[in-house]
Each structure stands twice: as C-alpha cells, then as structure tokens.
Amino acid sequence: MLAVAEGDASRLDDLDALLPQEQRIELRNMRSGAYLGSWQEHFKADRGLWAVMERLWSPQETVDPRLGSFHAWVAIRRAYDLIFEDRLPEAGSQAAAFEKMRARGRAPKGSVRRMLTEAANIAAYAALDQGELATAEALLERAAAECPSVAGNLSLIRQWRATPKNDRDLLSNPYLDFGLPHGAEHWESRYRDLVRGAQSDLSEYAKLNRTRSRLDAAHRSEAGDSVFFRLPLDESVFSTPDMLPRLFVPPLRPLVRRTAQSRGSEIETIRARAAVELLEYFRTTAPHLARHRAVPPQP
C-alpha cells in the first residue's frame, strides 16, 4: 500500500490480492476510472490515491483545473513537466487553463491559490519563449499581487522590455535545460553528463555550451542566479501528498477472544476476595483528606 501511495502502479495487482472484498472493489473502481480520467468524488477526496491515479491516467490533453483539487494538482504538474520536455506552447496552454479559475470572481484558497501563482509563472515563461513580453508581464503583474516571490521574475521581464530587441538575451533558464530545479547546487556533474550524451548532436551540444557560458558569467558576477527566470517559485506545490489511501485501509476488527469467558460463580469469588482486601485496606490505612475529597467546613 505504501508503494501504491507513492505512485507505483506496478504493485496494484499485489495489493488487489491482499485486500478484503470491499476494499478490492474500491481498488478496481479506481483503476477503471483512469481510462477517462473520471472518478467519483470519494476517490478524488482521498489524497493518498493522487499519485497512482495520476500515473494510471497520464493525460495527453489539457486538464481542466476547475474540476477540483485533484485535477488542479494534475494540471499544474503537467504544465511543469511539459516545460522540461521542451513543449512550451503546450505548457503555456495548460497553465492558461488556470486563468479561467480567476474568471469566477472568487479566488480559490489554500493550495489551489498557490497553484494559480505557479500557473501564471509558467504561462509567462512560455510567453517569453514566443517573444510575447507584454503578455508575460501582464500575467506576472496579476500574480505579484498574490505572491511576493513573483517580483524577481516581473522585474526581469520589465528590464528585458526596456532593452532594445537586438540586445535582449532571452535564452531559456539554464537550470531547466539541465532538468534540475531552479538554483540547484550540484548542476556541474549533471552538466558533464549531458555534454557526454550530447556530443553526437551538434545543435544540442552548442546549446549546452551557451548555457554553460551564461551560468559561468552569472556566477562570476554579483547578480548570481538573479539574472535567470525563476521556475518554480514554490516546489511544494508540485509535491505528492504523503499519506496512505484511506479507501484501501480495511476496517478495524476486534481480536478473537483467546481465553474462556468467566462464569458467574467465578466473578462472585473475585468480588468477594476484592471486598475482603478493600475492607482490610480501609481498616489499617489512615484516611487522607485529598484522597477522600473531604469537604472543608463552611463558614
């Protein structure tokens, strides 16, 4: 069950063989829902199932985040994955689906609210790739009103808009080129691995060298990583819920009695012995006011 909670769909058959009938039915209903990405509400409410439901579903089309917290979580993760797969137009379309949630006139709360900020950031990054700086700035201006961490990216975009077009340097975030989170400390070894794998692809090799040059220049300057577009802003938005699937936990059952039930005569014997011991205790032990909760005299 722990493996399934972590998204290991290969263990579902093993779990099916171990569960009682009622939980086995729930498991099979959950698996059948993955064909269309449609589940009953009690499945979507069980966060312990989210990882394996996403793995079974693997949506290929834009996911509507308005369908609920689970779909919003899948949608924001899909947008982020598409960035790493260098499918930026699709990432932008997926992230833009969150803008429809703002149109309701009432901003979501909690984790979904943080997803809105990340989605705006991803959509802005995809817009930058298309050279649409005005669109990127508008997206981040709305997000900045909700999340202060957007300010750095918004400032970068404004600097780029103020720079003549021929002088702009809008190369993708090098950390994303490496397939690492923003600001990863150990990018050097990953870079070497990628260079070895890219030597047969001259265009990819050239891209890696340009990326390396930008990183080296940034690390030599006081600006450091601040010259790069930050994505993601908050990695916890994309994390998998850490809990067991409630729907698959069998109900508690009492243990089978291992001793014979006492007869009435045996209980009377125990009571008689207890009475003798209690009477002897009170006969030989001085009373304590606190123990007997004596009431103090009233004035």
QUIBELDA-V879154 format. One record per pair of residues at least 24 apart in sequence whose C-alpha atoms are under 10 Angstrom apart, sorted by the first residue. I is the first residue (numbers start at 1). GAP is how many residues later the second one is. D is the distance in whole Angstrom. If there is no record, write none. Layout:
I|GAP|D + I|GAP|D
This chain:
1|47|10 + 1|243|7 + 1|244|8 + 1|247|8 + 1|248|9 + 2|46|9 + 2|240|10 + 2|241|8 + 2|242|7 + 2|243|9 + 3|49|9 + 3|241|10 + 4|44|9 + 4|45|8 + 4|46|10 + 4|47|8 + 4|48|6 + 4|49|10 + 4|240|9 + 4|241|8 + 5|42|9 + 5|43|6 + 5|44|6 + 5|45|8 + 5|46|6 + 5|47|7 + 5|48|10 + 5|235|9 + 5|236|9 + 5|237|8 + 5|238|7 + 5|239|6 + 5|240|6 + 6|42|8 + 6|43|9 + 6|44|9 + 6|45|6 + 6|46|7 + 6|49|10 + 6|234|8 + 6|235|9 + 6|236|8 + 6|237|9 + 6|238|9 + 7|41|9 + 7|42|8 + 7|43|8 + 7|44|4 + 7|45|4 + 7|46|8 + 7|47|8 + 7|48|6 + 7|49|9 + 7|233|9 + 8|43|8 + 8|44|6 + 8|47|8 + 8|48|9 + 9|42|9 + 9|43|6 + 9|44|9 + 9|45|10 + 9|46|7 + 9|47|7 + 10|42|10 + 10|46|10 + 12|40|9 + 15|233|9 + 16|232|10 + 19|229|8 + 19|230|8 + 19|231|7 + 20|228|9 + 20|229|9 + 20|230|7 + 20|231|9 + 21|229|10 + 22|225|10 + 22|226|9 + 22|228|8 + 22|229|10 + 23|223|10 + 23|224|7 + 23|225|5 + 23|226|7 + 23|227|7 + 23|228|9 + 24|223|10 + 24|224|8 + 24|226|10 + 25|223|9 + 26|221|7 + 26|222|7 + 27|220|8 + 27|221|7 + 30|26|10 + 30|217|10 + 31|25|7 + 31|26|9 + 32|24|10 + 32|25|10 + 33|24|8 + 34|24|9 + 34|25|9 + 35|24|10 + 37|26|9 + 37|34|9 + 38|29|10 + 38|33|10 + 41|27|9 + 41|29|10 + 42|204|10 + 42|205|8 + 43|27|10 + 43|202|9 + 43|203|9 + 43|204|8 + 44|24|8 + 44|25|8 + 44|26|6 + 44|27|8 + 45|24|8 + 45|25|8 + 45|201|10 + 45|202|10 + 46|24|9 + 46|195|10 + 46|197|9 + 46|198|9 + 46|199|6 + 46|200|6 + 46|201|7 + 46|202|10 + 47|193|9 + 47|194|6 + 47|195|8 + 47|196|7 + 47|197|8 + 47|198|7 + 47|199|9 + 48|192|9 + 48|193|6 + 48|194|7 + 48|195|5 + 48|196|5 + 48|197|4 + 48|198|7 + 48|199|9 + 48|200|10 + 49|191|10 + 49|192|9 + 49|193|10 + 49|194|9 + 49|195|8 + 49|196|5 + 49|197|8 + 49|198|9 + 49|199|9 + 50|24|9 + 50|190|8 + 50|191|7 + 50|192|10 + 50|193|10 + 50|195|9 + 51|188|10 + 51|189|6 + 51|190|8 + 51|191|9 + 52|193|10 + 54|24|10 + 61|29|9 + 61|32|10 + 61|33|9 + 62|28|8 + 62|29|9 + 62|31|7 + 62|32|5 + 62|33|9 + 62|34|10 + 62|35|8 + 63|30|10 + 63|31|7 + 63|32|9 + 63|34|8 + 63|35|10 + 64|30|8 + 64|31|10 + 64|33|6 + 64|34|8 + 64|36|9 + 64|37|10 + 65|29|9 + 65|30|9 + 65|32|7 + 65|33|6 + 65|34|10 + 65|35|9 + 65|36|8 + 65|47|9 + 65|50|10 + 65|51|10 + 66|31|9 + 66|32|8 + 66|34|8 + 66|35|6 + 66|38|10 + 66|46|10 + 68|44|9 + 69|42|8 + 69|43|7 + 70|42|10 + 72|25|10 + 72|26|8 + 72|39|9 + 72|40|7 + 72|43|8 + 72|44|9 + 73|38|9 + 73|39|8 + 73|42|8 + 73|164|8 + 73|165|7 + 73|166|9 + 73|167|9 + 74|164|9 + 75|40|9 + 75|44|9 + 75|163|10 + 76|36|10 + 76|39|7 + 76|40|9 + 76|42|8 + 76|43|6 + 76|46|9 + 76|161|8 + 76|162|7 + 77|38|10 + 77|41|10 + 77|42|10 + 77|160|9 + 77|161|6 + 77|162|9 + 77|163|10 + 78|160|10 + 79|39|10 + 79|40|8 + 79|43|7 + 79|44|9 + 80|38|9 + 80|39|9 + 80|42|7 + 80|151|9 + 80|152|8 + 80|158|8 + 81|98|10 + 83|39|8 + 83|42|9 + 83|43|8 + 83|93|8 + 83|94|10 + 83|96|10 + 83|148|10 + 84|91|10 + 84|92|6 + 84|93|7 + 84|94|9 + 84|95|6 + 84|96|9 + 85|91|10 + 85|92|10 + 85|94|9 + 86|40|10 + 86|90|9 + 86|91|9 + 87|39|9 + 88|34|9 + 88|35|9 + 88|37|8 + 88|38|5 + 88|39|9 + 88|40|10 + 88|41|7 + 88|42|9 + 89|34|9 + 89|37|6 + 89|38|8 + 89|40|9 + 89|41|8 + 90|33|10 + 90|36|9 + 91|28|9 + 91|31|7 + 91|32|7 + 91|34|9 + 91|35|7 + 91|36|10 + 92|27|9 + 92|28|9 + 92|29|10 + 92|30|7 + 92|31|5 + 92|32|8 + 92|33|8 + 92|34|5 + 92|35|7 + 92|37|10 + 93|29|10 + 93|30|8 + 93|33|9 + 94|25|8 + 94|28|9 + 94|29|8 + 95|24|5 + 95|25|7 + 95|26|8 + 95|27|6 + 95|28|5 + 95|29|9 + 95|31|9 + 96|24|7 + 96|26|9 + 96|27|6 + 96|28|9 + 96|43|10 + 97|26|10 + 98|25|10 + 99|24|10 + 99|40|9 + 111|125|9 + 111|126|7 + 112|125|9 + 113|33|9 + 113|34|10 + 113|124|10 + 114|29|10 + 114|32|9 + 114|33|8 + 114|119|10 + 114|120|8 + 114|122|10 + 114|123|7 + 115|119|9 + 115|122|6 + 115|123|9 + 116|27|8 + 116|30|9 + 116|31|10 + 117|25|9 + 117|26|5 + 117|27|8 + 117|28|10 + 117|29|7 + 117|30|7 + 117|32|10 + 117|33|8 + 117|115|10 + 117|116|8 + 117|117|9 + 117|120|10 + 118|25|9 + 118|29|10 + 118|32|9 + 118|113|8 + 118|114|7 + 118|115|7 + 118|116|8 + 118|117|9 + 118|119|8 + 118|120|9 + 119|24|9 + 119|113|10 + 120|24|10 + 120|30|10 + 121|29|8 + 121|32|8 + 121|33|9 + 121|108|9 + 121|109|9 + 121|110|7 + 121|111|8 + 121|112|8 + 122|108|10 + 122|109|7 + 122|110|8 + 122|111|10 + 124|29|9 + 124|30|9 + 124|33|9 + 125|28|9 + 125|32|10 + 125|47|9 + 125|48|9 + 125|104|8 + 125|105|9 + 125|106|8 + 126|46|10 + 128|29|9 + 128|42|7 + 128|43|9 + 128|44|9 + 129|41|8 + 129|42|8 + 129|43|8 + 131|34|10 + 131|39|8 + 132|29|10 + 133|24|7 + 133|25|8 + 133|27|8 + 133|28|7 + 134|24|9 + 134|27|8 + 137|24|9 + 147|86|9 + 149|81|9 + 149|84|7 + 149|85|9 + 150|79|10 + 150|80|9 + 150|81|10 + 150|83|7 + 152|74|7 + 152|75|9 + 152|76|9 + 152|77|8 + 152|78|8 + 153|73|9 + 153|74|9 + 153|75|8 + 153|76|6 + 153|77|6 + 153|78|9 + 153|80|10 + 154|75|9 + 155|74|10 + 156|70|9 + 156|71|7 + 156|72|8 + 156|73|7 + 156|74|10 + 157|72|9 + 170|58|9 + 170|59|9 + 171|36|10 + 171|39|9 + 171|40|8 + 171|43|9 + 171|57|9 + 171|58|10 + 172|39|8 + 172|56|8 + 172|57|8 + 173|38|8 + 173|41|10 + 173|42|10 + 173|52|10 + 173|54|9 + 173|55|6 + 173|56|6 + 173|57|8 + 173|58|8 + 174|33|10 + 174|34|9 + 174|36|9 + 174|37|6 + 174|38|8 + 174|39|10 + 174|40|8 + 174|41|7 + 174|54|8 + 174|55|9 + 175|36|9 + 175|40|9 + 175|50|10 + 175|53|9 + 175|54|10 + 175|55|9 + 175|56|9 + 176|53|10 + 176|54|10 + 176|55|8 + 176|56|10 + 177|30|9 + 177|31|8 + 177|34|8 + 178|30|9 + 178|33|9 + 181|49|9 + 181|50|7 + 181|51|7 + 181|52|10 + 181|54|8 + 182|43|9 + 182|46|9 + 182|47|9 + 182|48|6 + 182|49|6 + 182|50|7 + 182|51|9 + 182|53|10 + 183|41|10 + 183|42|7 + 183|43|10 + 183|45|9 + 183|47|8 + 183|48|9 + 188|24|9
